[in-house]
């Protein structure tokens, strides 16, 4: 994917907005956020959606234990999340149980979140700022990537979709796409996100051992045989799902470890 616009020119806006607006609800402060450990790897990672490298077995793995908008108990489908890092990239791996594999969006900056979709939101600093980077991808690898501003003006949120970063992604699935007459097993998504995507914002708190960034990992899931009923699950709890998943005051932390 080709980078059309880097976020460098938005550094000043990012800092001002992050400090100038208050979040609604309980704002987590340093020392309160849950922490997810991310191991460094010296092993080359092949982005193929298969998690064959030994490094994946050494980093932390965690399930998405917080579910929203469930209509049936069996909508509570398991997601397991892992991350790695090296000097160039962040690596993500999602393993997702899924009875009904559903995907429709094919265009970039469309609405993959209305399909089966894996998402990552990042703040390249350890505090709960009001602005974050977002990556949302479906089984087609159709990406909605953006910089999200909470309470930009008069309480309105803005997603800046001119942020079109380069990254690598691959998907595997076990089942039939958009044929919900049968029961599927699930799908995986593996990503390599270059640290250079974040420009100067990725250097204020650099990717190095002991440093922390704020983040949230999310899954959108289509559950019924028509692909219309949707539930959401997250790695950390959301304060009020009736608003949206972009509540940075509830993000946890990822910590870069050796």
BAFI-3210 file (N, C-alpha, C; in Angstrom, 3 decimals, decimal comma, padded with zeros to 6 digits):
// residues 258
n [1|2|3|4|5|6|7|8|9|10|11|12|13|14|15|16|17|18|19|20|21|22|23|24|25|26|27|28|29|30|31|32|33|34|35|36|37|38|39|40|41|42|43|44|45|46|47|48|49|50|51|52|53|54|55|56|57|58|59|60|61|62|63|64|65|66|67|68|69|70|71|72|73|74|75|76|77|78|79|80|81|82|83|84|85|86|87|88|89|90|91|92|93|94|95|96|97|98|99|100|101|102|103|104|105|106|107|108|109|110|111|112|113|114|115|116|117|118|119|120|121|122|123|124|125|126|127|128|129|130|131|132|133|134|135|136|137|138|139|140|141|142|143|144|145|146|147|148|149|150|151|152|153|154|155|156|157|158|159|160|161|162|163|164|165|166|167|168|169|170|171|172|173|174|175|176|177|178|179|180|181|182|183|184|185|186|187|188|189|190|191|192|193|194|195|196|197|198|199|200|201|202|203|204|205|206|207|208|209|210|211|212|213|214|215|216|217|218|219|220|221|222|223|224|225|226|227|228|229|230|231|232|233|234|235|236|237|238|239|240|241|242|243|244|245|246|247|248|249|250|251|252|253|254|255|256|257|258]
n.u [000,837|000,543|001,994|000,254|000,045|001,977|001,913|003,439|003,064|000,961|001,759|001,850|-000,882|-001,776|-000,525|-001,553|-004,364|-004,494|-003,890|-005,682|-008,398|-010,891|-011,633|-014,727|-016,032|-014,282|-010,903|-008,087|-004,961|-001,339|000,024|-002,358|-003,362|-004,014|-001,453|000,178|002,567|005,140|007,274|010,636|011,914|014,528|014,338|013,541|010,316|007,870|005,206|002,471|000,156|000,257|001,813|004,259|006,780|009,095|009,288|006,732|005,668|006,873|006,149|003,725|000,353|-003,079|-006,538|-009,529|-011,539|-013,686|-016,912|-019,425|-022,720|-023,839|-026,193|-026,779|-025,568|-023,723|-022,559|-020,271|-017,352|-014,044|-011,095|-007,638|-004,755|-001,570|001,622|004,714|007,981|010,545|013,459|012,402|009,640|006,272|004,632|001,653|-000,695|-003,732|-005,904|-008,921|-011,909|-014,724|-017,927|-019,396|-018,146|-017,859|-017,714|-017,632|-016,789|-014,445|-012,891|-010,342|-010,353|-013,020|-015,762|-014,885|-015,413|-018,023|-017,986|-016,613|-013,909|-010,670|-009,007|-006,761|-005,778|-003,629|-001,658|001,194|002,545|002,652|000,461|-003,081|-004,101|-006,079|-006,130|-005,530|-003,874|-005,350|-006,086|-008,046|-009,173|-010,624|-011,507|-010,975|-008,756|-009,191|-008,600|-009,311|-007,767|-006,528|-006,243|-007,528|-009,508|-010,748|-013,547|-013,209|-014,431|-016,994|-017,909|-017,819|-016,433|-013,627|-012,398|-009,441|-008,819|-006,818|-004,486|-002,658|-001,046|001,874|001,936|002,235|000,088|-001,572|-003,995|-005,565|-008,107|-010,577|-013,060|-016,067|-016,425|-018,890|-020,913|-023,161|-024,600|-023,384|-021,218|-018,413|-014,870|-012,920|-010,623|-007,433|-005,311|-002,380|-000,021|002,473|003,576|005,248|007,417|008,072|005,725|004,624|006,111|007,534|006,035|006,392|008,832|009,092|008,451|010,361|010,428|011,623|013,319|011,550|010,013|006,675|003,567|000,227|-002,720|-005,369|-006,831|-009,207|-012,102|-014,501|-017,457|-019,429|-022,381|-024,707|-026,584|-027,183|-025,380|-025,734|-026,113|-024,182|-021,414|-019,037|-015,707|-013,026|-009,606|-009,102|-011,310|-014,102|-015,326|-017,943|-019,793|-021,903|-021,216|-018,695|-015,864|-013,636|-012,513|-010,145|-009,442|-009,701|-007,829|-005,365|-001,946|000,884|003,932|007,272|009,452|012,413]
n.v [-001,190|002,195|005,096|008,036|010,364|011,433|011,665|013,808|016,609|017,026|017,070|019,275|019,902|017,503|017,467|019,821|019,391|017,074|017,901|019,878|019,250|017,719|014,374|012,580|010,901|008,388|008,979|007,208|007,313|007,507|004,553|003,387|002,068|-001,084|-003,402|-004,652|-006,926|-006,754|-008,568|-008,240|-009,183|-010,901|-012,434|-012,944|-012,043|-013,513|-012,279|-013,904|-014,771|-017,073|-017,601|-019,049|-018,642|-019,053|-016,965|-015,966|-017,627|-016,835|-014,328|-012,282|-013,482|-012,712|-012,874|-011,428|-010,331|-008,725|-008,031|-006,659|-005,619|-008,143|-010,513|-013,149|-015,876|-017,549|-015,844|-014,989|-015,162|-016,465|-014,493|-014,270|-012,432|-011,228|-009,548|-008,394|-006,803|-005,080|-003,278|-001,995|-002,512|-002,965|-005,945|-007,743|-010,201|-011,757|-014,251|-015,730|-017,169|-018,041|-018,427|-017,615|-016,431|-013,304|-010,816|-007,798|-005,234|-003,769|-001,609|000,836|002,902|002,583|000,910|-001,339|-002,168|-002,927|-005,502|-008,786|-007,965|-006,783|-004,631|-001,957|000,534|003,213|005,171|006,989|007,388|007,137|008,163|008,915|010,349|012,532|011,831|009,478|006,934|004,820|001,524|-000,505|-003,529|-005,880|-009,283|-009,243|-007,696|-005,051|-001,800|000,572|003,290|005,830|009,037|009,791|012,208|013,027|014,889|017,153|019,557|021,356|019,104|017,136|014,292|013,597|011,779|011,622|010,750|011,066|009,990|007,516|004,912|002,815|-000,702|-004,219|-006,988|-010,060|-012,629|-015,593|-018,121|-020,416|-021,953|-020,901|-018,025|-015,577|-017,447|-018,493|-020,736|-022,850|-023,849|-022,112|-022,124|-020,131|-017,278|-015,713|-012,862|-011,258|-008,686|-006,303|-003,355|-000,560|001,329|003,773|004,781|006,514|008,776|011,728|011,538|008,981|009,013|010,572|009,167|006,680|003,471|001,238|-000,806|-001,019|001,268|002,653|002,596|003,799|001,877|000,143|-002,904|-004,323|-006,196|-006,577|-008,354|-010,364|-012,177|-013,718|-015,863|-014,299|-012,323|-009,855|-009,163|-007,692|-007,874|-006,670|-006,972|-006,485|-005,945|-004,508|-002,988|-000,936|002,312|003,335|001,832|002,706|005,079|004,967|003,015|004,503|005,613|007,053|007,555|005,186|003,453|000,840|-000,080|-000,854|-002,463|-002,321|-004,948|-006,970]
n.w [000,000|-000,793|000,577|000,885|002,321|004,953|008,590|009,535|009,261|010,890|013,445|015,253|015,523|016,633|019,183|020,398|020,373|021,854|024,407|024,922|025,218|027,217|028,251|028,437|031,236|033,211|033,260|032,608|034,247|034,214|035,502|036,192|033,945|032,326|031,314|028,462|027,434|025,046|023,150|021,907|018,714|017,061|014,967|011,561|010,399|008,560|006,872|006,629|007,694|009,232|011,510|011,957|013,011|015,716|017,514|018,001|019,925|022,240|023,032|024,812|024,944|024,630|025,354|023,939|026,168|026,710|025,878|023,712|022,846|022,546|021,460|021,654|023,615|022,357|020,597|021,686|020,741|020,539|020,562|020,091|020,799|019,754|019,872|018,425|018,188|016,341|015,220|013,053|012,663|013,983|014,855|014,424|015,473|015,020|016,122|015,394|016,342|014,366|013,295|011,115|008,358|007,115|004,686|002,874|002,084|-000,162|-000,796|-000,069|002,833|003,230|004,739|006,488|009,046|009,243|008,466|009,254|011,168|012,104|014,382|015,274|017,521|018,179|020,375|020,341|022,741|026,346|027,765|028,103|025,540|023,377|020,760|018,157|016,151|013,684|012,523|010,591|009,389|007,123|006,102|003,411|003,368|003,068|003,973|006,478|007,402|009,562|011,263|014,328|015,880|018,926|020,106|018,386|017,539|018,999|020,376|018,437|016,787|014,674|011,935|010,289|007,130|005,323|006,080|004,901|005,304|004,626|004,946|005,769|005,278|005,871|005,439|006,636|006,334|007,578|006,238|004,526|002,615|002,994|002,705|004,511|005,018|006,096|008,856|009,853|010,798|011,491|011,358|010,594|011,098|010,164|010,640|009,635|010,738|009,766|011,821|010,919|009,901|011,753|011,847|013,235|015,497|016,364|017,494|019,721|022,074|021,791|020,080|022,061|024,519|027,508|027,151|026,723|024,952|024,448|023,709|021,932|021,084|018,885|017,909|015,386|014,780|012,753|013,235|012,564|010,255|008,103|008,113|009,329|012,045|014,569|016,800|019,265|020,450|022,821|023,891|026,185|028,604|027,510|028,200|027,602|025,413|023,883|022,776|021,095|019,927|020,224|022,561|024,054|026,637|027,928|027,000|027,179|027,917|025,862|026,422|025,519|025,549|026,135]
ca.u [000,000|001,364|001,743|-000,134|000,324|002,472|001,314|004,398|002,532|-000,115|002,351|001,443|-002,312|-001,887|-000,134|-002,467|-005,674|-004,370|-003,801|-006,649|-009,775|-011,067|-012,461|-015,886|-015,892|-013,058|-009,688|-006,999|-003,698|-000,198|000,010|-003,655|-003,721|-003,508|-000,235|000,393|004,001|005,446|008,669|011,447|012,358|015,649|014,013|012,702|008,907|007,199|003,799|001,709|-001,050|000,368|002,469|005,174|008,036|009,179|009,147|005,338|005,377|007,584|005,555|002,457|-000,886|-004,195|-007,839|-010,449|-012,497|-014,740|-017,849|-020,450|-023,816|-024,151|-027,599|-026,848|-024,359|-022,726|-021,870|-019,045|-016,353|-012,696|-010,018|-006,347|-003,956|-000,146|002,425|006,163|008,580|011,977|013,879|011,700|008,200|005,421|003,983|000,408|-001,327|-005,068|-006,535|-010,329|-012,965|-015,795|-018,853|-019,939|-017,168|-018,635|-016,912|-018,214|-016,028|-013,232|-012,167|-009,625|-011,075|-014,447|-016,371|-014,614|-015,907|-019,332|-017,710|-015,678|-012,874|-009,700|-008,673|-005,741|-005,677|-002,334|-001,138|002,635|002,958|002,000|-000,689|-004,351|-004,348|-007,377|-005,909|-004,839|-003,798|-006,236|-006,007|-009,190|-009,087|-011,497|-010,903|-010,486|-007,607|-009,605|-008,149|-009,712|-006,697|-006,908|-005,899|-008,825|-009,519|-011,928|-014,008|-012,474|-015,111|-018,366|-018,211|-017,816|-015,203|-013,218|-011,402|-008,697|-008,506|-005,670|-003,394|-002,707|000,299|002,301|002,105|002,021|-000,971|-002,025|-005,134|-005,969|-009,410|-011,023|-014,497|-016,544|-016,706|-020,224|-021,824|-023,465|-025,437|-022,602|-020,530|-016,982|-014,003|-012,338|-009,661|-006,296|-004,742|-001,021|000,368|003,742|003,376|006,527|007,458|008,162|004,358|004,241|006,949|008,094|005,219|006,914|010,181|009,037|008,655|010,793|010,239|012,827|013,031|011,086|009,069|005,279|002,596|-001,165|-003,335|-006,543|-007,089|-010,659|-012,644|-015,907|-017,816|-020,773|-022,703|-025,839|-026,412|-027,358|-024,244|-026,185|-026,006|-022,777|-020,943|-017,700|-014,916|-011,819|-008,586|-009,305|-012,722|-014,505|-016,121|-019,350|-019,845|-022,948|-020,565|-017,907|-014,699|-012,486|-012,422|-008,732|-009,287|-009,771|-006,808|-004,320|-000,568|001,791|005,287|008,300|010,397|013,458]
ca.v [000,000|003,379|006,207|009,258|011,510|011,094|012,516|014,760|017,967|017,103|016,938|020,384|019,723|016,345|017,835|020,815|018,795|016,071|018,543|020,952|018,817|016,728|013,217|012,334|009,647|008,190|009,011|006,486|008,040|006,616|003,710|002,717|001,297|-002,449|-003,438|-005,802|-007,029|-007,031|-008,993|-007,919|-010,349|-010,799|-013,409|-012,386|-012,428|-013,576|-011,923|-014,848|-015,155|-018,455|-017,621|-020,184|-018,300|-019,375|-015,745|-015,764|-018,425|-016,260|-013,052|-012,440|-013,621|-012,353|-012,927|-010,293|-010,810|-007,728|-008,166|-005,624|-005,802|-009,556|-010,874|-014,553|-016,252|-018,134|-014,774|-014,717|-015,946|-016,221|-013,842|-014,250|-011,342|-011,196|-008,518|-008,408|-005,602|-004,994|-001,895|-001,442|-002,786|-003,634|-007,111|-008,092|-011,433|-012,025|-015,538|-015,462|-018,128|-017,356|-019,384|-017,066|-015,529|-012,326|-009,678|-007,166|-004,050|-004,033|-000,367|001,488|003,987|002,290|000,541|-002,749|-002,441|-003,563|-006,898|-009,341|-006,932|-006,641|-003,213|-001,524|001,980|003,463|006,481|006,746|007,937|006,296|008,770|008,804|011,564|012,564|011,575|008,214|006,311|003,674|000,559|-001,414|-004,354|-007,050|-010,483|-008,837|-006,810|-003,671|-001,065|001,924|003,796|007,213|009,662|010,083|013,309|013,105|016,236|018,113|020,855|021,296|017,737|016,217|013,563|013,648|010,829|012,135|009,596|011,345|009,145|006,264|004,393|001,529|-001,807|-005,534|-007,733|-011,281|-013,266|-016,956|-018,432|-021,799|-021,907|-020,348|-016,593|-015,122|-018,577|-018,795|-021,920|-023,810|-023,298|-021,956|-022,281|-018,875|-016,623|-015,060|-011,702|-010,906|-007,390|-005,651|-001,914|000,135|002,394|005,024|005,285|007,501|009,959|012,305|011,098|007,703|009,195|011,270|008,012|005,733|002,036|000,693|-001,609|-000,299|002,333|002,251|003,337|003,462|001,211|-000,710|-003,852|-004,478|-007,063|-006,489|-009,722|-010,630|-013,406|-014,549|-016,465|-013,271|-011,409|-008,514|-008,891|-007,416|-007,674|-006,097|-007,408|-005,679|-006,458|-003,751|-002,564|000,372|002,997|003,432|001,361|003,410|006,176|004,315|002,326|005,412|006,322|006,912|007,599|003,824|002,616|000,268|000,178|-001,902|-002,200|-002,979|-005,661|-007,693]
ca.w [000,000|-000,979|001,477|000,194|003,179|006,284|009,610|010,092|009,297|011,878|014,781|016,119|015,813|017,521|020,538|020,939|020,644|022,892|025,701|025,076|025,390|028,276|027,944|029,293|031,951|033,968|032,463|033,237|034,284|034,277|036,684|036,297|032,763|032,177|030,495|027,593|027,164|023,645|023,073|020,732|017,965|016,128|013,929|010,484|010,447|007,261|007,057|005,811|008,410|009,712|012,813|011,986|013,665|017,137|018,307|018,395|021,122|023,384|023,421|025,520|024,190|025,501|024,717|024,012|027,165|026,925|024,767|023,672|021,890|022,351|021,482|022,037|024,338|021,470|019,869|022,431|020,028|021,065|019,820|020,774|020,218|020,042|019,217|018,480|017,624|016,088|014,984|011,897|012,570|014,945|014,255|015,097|015,036|015,550|015,849|015,679|016,058|013,639|012,701|009,871|007,766|006,362|004,221|001,694|001,674|-000,936|-001,063|001,022|003,510|003,222|006,015|006,815|010,392|009,124|008,164|010,220|011,064|013,189|014,486|016,226|017,749|018,818|020,774|020,434|024,034|027,346|028,417|027,378|024,779|022,712|019,344|017,964|014,839|013,591|011,424|010,617|008,187|007,054|005,516|002,091|003,614|002,804|005,154|006,854|008,258|009,851|012,535|014,924|016,844|019,780|020,479|017,557|017,588|019,496|020,769|017,303|016,513|013,271|011,474|009,134|006,305|004,466|006,563|004,143|005,536|004,099|005,881|005,172|005,954|005,222|006,103|006,306|006,905|007,512|006,038|003,268|002,711|002,587|002,518|005,902|005,134|006,863|010,017|009,614|011,970|011,925|010,470|011,218|010,425|010,575|010,097|009,965|010,614|009,923|012,811|010,163|009,676|012,753|011,701|014,461|016,631|016,820|018,025|021,007|022,955|020,757|020,264|022,686|025,700|028,681|026,817|026,615|024,167|024,731|022,550|022,086|020,002|018,796|016,864|015,003|014,427|012,229|013,938|012,142|008,932|007,080|008,205|009,693|013,471|014,862|018,166|019,375|021,601|022,993|024,800|027,418|028,665|026,999|029,213|027,200|024,033|023,146|022,052|020,059|020,487|020,152|023,836|024,399|028,094|028,437|026,381|028,001|027,483|025,438|026,901|024,708|026,384|025,410]
c.u [000,877|000,975|001,429|000,228|000,775|001,920|002,233|003,796|001,434|000,414|001,861|-000,028|-002,504|-001,603|-001,131|-003,806|-005,607|-004,358|-004,960|-008,067|-009,860|-011,933|-013,646|-015,684|-014,550|-011,866|-008,593|-005,727|-002,569|-000,181|-001,290|-003,945|-003,235|-002,365|-000,156|001,858|004,248|006,941|009,337|011,844|013,553|015,449|013,200|011,283|008,340|005,713|002,968|000,440|-000,971|001,101|003,389|006,440|007,980|008,931|007,714|004,985|005,993|006,993|004,233|001,311|-002,032|-005,491|-008,584|-011,610|-013,663|-015,619|-018,971|-021,467|-024,079|-025,658|-027,804|-025,518|-023,308|-022,147|-020,523|-017,920|-014,940|-011,811|-008,764|-005,417|-002,510|000,507|003,910|006,681|010,045|012,299|013,067|010,179|007,576|004,727|002,770|-000,087|-002,641|-005,472|-007,988|-011,212|-014,107|-016,669|-019,359|-018,970|-017,876|-017,753|-017,517|-017,370|-014,744|-012,357|-011,439|-010,437|-012,588|-014,928|-016,130|-015,144|-017,343|-019,221|-017,041|-014,380|-011,979|-009,167|-007,564|-005,739|-004,432|-002,153|000,347|003,244|002,188|000,771|-001,920|-004,678|-005,683|-007,291|-005,164|-004,820|-004,693|-006,001|-007,173|-009,207|-010,029|-010,782|-010,398|-009,197|-007,910|-009,378|-008,821|-008,666|-006,846|-006,159|-007,213|-008,681|-010,822|-012,257|-013,262|-013,088|-016,554|-018,798|-018,186|-016,435|-014,908|-012,187|-010,742|-008,193|-007,424|-004,428|-003,528|-001,348|000,584|002,335|001,891|000,938|-001,287|-003,080|-005,205|-007,359|-009,746|-012,548|-014,837|-016,945|-018,111|-021,149|-022,160|-024,488|-024,707|-021,952|-019,034|-016,199|-013,411|-011,349|-008,535|-005,926|-003,373|-000,627|001,799|003,560|004,710|006,429|007,538|006,792|004,041|005,121|007,553|007,312|005,665|008,280|010,199|009,208|009,064|010,474|011,555|012,447|012,668|010,098|007,670|004,506|001,198|-001,792|-004,621|-006,632|-008,559|-010,990|-014,113|-016,296|-019,257|-021,187|-023,808|-025,666|-026,724|-026,233|-024,615|-026,017|-024,536|-022,536|-019,498|-017,010|-013,597|-010,867|-008,639|-010,754|-012,927|-015,452|-017,607|-019,459|-020,920|-022,383|-019,808|-016,733|-013,481|-012,294|-011,021|-008,491|-009,373|-008,746|-005,895|-002,955|000,032|003,184|006,280|009,328|011,371|012,972]
c.v [001,246|004,489|007,466|010,479|011,014|012,055|013,601|016,139|018,134|017,011|018,031|020,250|018,610|016,734|018,797|020,190|017,790|016,687|019,488|020,539|017,712|015,580|013,162|010,985|009,547|008,132|008,272|007,330|007,031|005,860|002,955|001,791|-000,147|-002,469|-004,755|-005,813|-007,466|-007,335|-008,495|-009,225|-010,003|-011,741|-012,738|-012,934|-012,379|-013,333|-012,779|-015,323|-016,512|-018,605|-018,837|-019,907|-018,583|-018,154|-015,531|-016,536|-017,823|-014,934|-013,296|-012,667|-013,345|-012,410|-011,618|-010,722|-009,862|-007,690|-007,138|-005,978|-007,275|-009,756|-012,323|-014,932|-016,838|-017,117|-014,456|-015,593|-015,490|-015,493|-013,884|-013,304|-011,445|-010,027|-008,820|-007,068|-005,856|-003,550|-001,208|-001,494|-003,174|-004,777|-007,488|-009,428|-011,622|-013,436|-015,438|-016,653|-017,395|-018,378|-018,939|-016,035|-014,589|-011,147|-009,141|-006,008|-004,459|-002,793|000,141|002,679|003,829|001,954|-000,935|-003,153|-002,947|-005,020|-007,535|-008,542|-006,957|-005,207|-002,990|-000,011|002,236|004,926|006,278|007,458|007,147|006,899|008,694|010,121|011,460|012,250|010,260|007,811|005,082|002,844|-000,406|-002,199|-005,546|-008,211|-010,208|-008,021|-005,378|-002,868|000,296|002,410|005,301|007,728|010,184|011,159|013,282|014,559|017,317|019,503|020,631|019,863|016,718|015,592|013,607|012,555|011,354|010,964|009,872|010,605|007,784|005,583|003,105|000,510|-003,103|-006,253|-008,986|-011,943|-014,727|-017,191|-019,905|-021,771|-021,330|-018,894|-016,300|-016,271|-019,091|-019,913|-023,027|-023,102|-023,291|-022,111|-020,964|-018,312|-015,999|-013,819|-011,409|-009,609|-007,037|-004,167|-001,215|001,249|003,754|005,592|006,483|008,746|010,426|011,857|009,745|007,795|009,924|010,264|006,869|004,293|001,460|000,041|-000,714|000,809|001,766|003,176|002,920|002,824|000,504|-001,610|-004,257|-005,508|-006,742|-007,835|-009,791|-012,032|-014,271|-015,023|-015,507|-012,241|-010,015|-008,185|-008,770|-007,316|-007,174|-006,717|-006,658|-006,339|-005,766|-003,248|-001,152|001,011|003,007|003,078|002,068|004,601|005,607|003,616|003,242|006,221|006,149|006,988|006,214|002,899|002,031|000,625|-001,070|-001,496|-003,007|-003,616|-006,459|-009,075]
c.w [000,000|-000,017|000,671|001,020|004,538|007,307|010,143|010,263|010,328|013,305|015,705|016,505|016,824|018,961|021,150|021,307|021,776|024,274|025,968|025,369|026,428|027,782|028,899|029,971|032,639|033,038|033,219|033,179|034,411|035,603|036,856|035,119|032,856|031,166|029,736|027,186|025,725|023,515|021,790|020,048|017,098|014,950|012,828|010,568|009,036|007,471|006,099|006,502|009,079|011,034|012,958|012,790|015,168|018,010|018,782|019,667|022,377|023,854|024,140|024,538|025,154|024,707|024,831|024,910|027,412|025,684|024,888|022,583|021,571|022,410|021,901|022,685|023,410|020,486|020,516|021,859|020,411|020,066|020,680|020,032|020,684|019,328|019,396|017,971|017,288|015,751|013,888|011,991|013,905|014,208|015,093|014,579|015,784|015,146|016,294|015,329|015,354|012,924|011,333|009,319|006,792|005,973|002,932|001,173|000,949|-001,106|000,169|001,528|003,382|004,625|006,337|008,182|010,384|008,677|009,390|010,076|012,300|013,183|015,515|016,289|018,598|019,172|021,044|021,636|025,085|028,004|027,515|026,701|024,050|021,217|019,190|016,499|014,825|012,348|011,602|009,308|008,273|006,384|004,105|002,163|003,171|004,086|005,277|007,852|008,387|011,063|013,109|015,994|017,626|020,101|019,704|017,635|017,994|019,775|019,654|017,131|015,018|013,010|010,212|008,301|005,283|004,911|005,899|004,209|004,778|005,234|005,119|005,965|005,152|006,096|005,687|006,904|006,675|007,441|004,688|003,477|002,189|002,164|003,904|006,054|005,897|008,042|009,739|010,918|012,442|010,918|011,287|010,420|011,024|009,884|010,504|009,678|010,795|010,965|012,125|009,820|010,559|012,741|013,009|015,689|017,163|017,435|019,356|022,143|022,031|021,108|020,768|024,002|026,889|028,394|026,612|025,691|024,631|023,488|022,955|020,862|020,063|017,716|016,654|014,391|013,930|012,631|013,352|010,703|007,785|007,116|008,631|011,174|013,867|016,360|018,120|020,582|021,615|023,983|026,160|027,439|028,120|028,008|028,862|025,722|023,230|022,377|020,850|020,735|020,596|021,434|024,418|025,902|028,725|027,782|027,450|027,445|026,861|025,905|026,079|025,637|025,511|025,027]
res [x|x|x|x|x|x|x|x|x|x|x|x|x|x|x|x|x|x|x|x|x|x|x|x|x|x|x|x|x|x|x|x|x|x|x|x|x|x|x|x|x|x|x|x|x|x|x|x|x|x|x|x|x|x|x|x|x|x|x|x|x|x|x|x|x|x|x|x|x|x|x|x|x|x|x|x|x|x|x|x|x|x|x|x|x|x|x|x|x|x|x|x|x|x|x|x|x|x|x|x|x|x|x|x|x|x|x|x|x|x|x|x|x|x|x|x|x|x|x|x|x|x|x|x|x|x|x|x|x|x|x|x|x|x|x|x|x|x|x|x|x|x|x|x|x|x|x|x|x|x|x|x|x|x|x|x|x|x|x|x|x|x|x|x|x|x|x|x|x|x|x|x|x|x|x|x|x|x|x|x|x|x|x|x|x|x|x|x|x|x|x|x|x|x|x|x|x|x|x|x|x|x|x|x|x|x|x|x|x|x|x|x|x|x|x|x|x|x|x|x|x|x|x|x|x|x|x|x|x|x|x|x|x|x|x|x|x|x|x|x|x|x|x|x|x|x|x|x|x|x|x|x|x|x|x|x|x|x]
***
